Amino acid sequence: VEMNIELLSTFQQNYPEEFDGTLDCASMAVCCAFNKIGIYLFQTQKQKKF
């Protein structure tokens, strides 16, 4: 079984290192989340139940 070394590191942060933009409707955002890689930020006006 081959494992990804990046996933094994316990010292990596859960957010991007650089701030490079803003949300167009930040006041309307109810729920925000980064994708698995951490390069895209998603926002929604309705909170989804899992």
N, C-alpha and C positions, 0 to 999 in steps of 0.2 A: 504494500500500500504506500503510495507516494503522497506526502503531505506538503502543503504550501507553508514555507518558512515564515512568511509575513503573518499568517494566521496564528502562529505559535508564539509570537513575541508578546510578552505581557506589558511592555513599556510603551506601546503605541497608543496614541490618543484617539478618542472617539469623535473628533471634530477636525475640520481642515486647518492647516497651518496658516493659510492666508485668507484675509477678507477681501473679496474682489467684486462685491456687488450688493444690491439691496433688493428687498421684496417690493413689488409694485403696490401691493395692497396689504402691507404688514398689519394694519389695524384690523383687517377682516380675517386674518389667519387664526384658525382655531387649533389646528394641529400641523406641526412641521416635522419633517424627518429627512435625513440624508439617505441616499442609496447605499448599498453595501460597500462600494468603493469610496464613497464620501465626496464625490466631485459634483453631485447634483443635490439640490435642496427642493423638496416637494412641499407644497402647502395645500391645505384644503379648508373649506369653510364648515364642513361637517365632520364630526369625529366619527371614525369608523369603529365598530365593535368587532373584536376578534373572538 
